[in-house]
Amino acid sequence: MTLLGHSRAGIDVGPSHVWREGRMSAGVIGMFGSAPATARQGIPISEKGVTVSKKFLTDVIQQSSDMTGVAAGRLAAEIIAAIKAQIVENGRFSLPDFGSFTVRETPKRTALNPRTGEKVPVKAGATVKFKAAPSLKVAAFAGAKKAKRKAAKTKGE
């Protein structure tokens, strides 16, 4: 699957839909942006915020382009599959201004069973670790400060 051209499913995912001048379009940015930007797009948000799911991605793609719901769903599935494939193939996937996912191997170890207290062997394995980009950290911190102020304001009323 390519983001600039046609995907295997025949969905046009050219520059006008996802990428503009090397950056994500406003609709895709809104998917990770603040709640007001997301609310303006008509995507329902709960008190806890937006849960990023395949349906959420489908809604953002559909609203930021002229795609049908089915085509947007296929595109969302292909983007997720492409990210998974990159992580499996290279052990790393990064999105500028968002962050990076890396595979981290976990060593063989011994753990304690919380019920019985006996020692249990744990096999070596792997996990995916996410590290946020500096710009995402700054945005998240600003959002947390804004939410704290809003909570204090509604509590004081």
Secondary structure, DSSP 8 states (H G I E B T S, - for coil): --SSSB-TT--B--TTTTEETTEE-HHHHHHHS-HHHHHHTT---BTTB----HHHHHHHHHHHSS--HHHHHHHHHHHHHHHHHHHHHHSEEEETTTEEEEEEEE--EEEE-TTT--EEEE--EEEEEEEE-HHHHHHHHHHHHHHHHHHHHHHH-
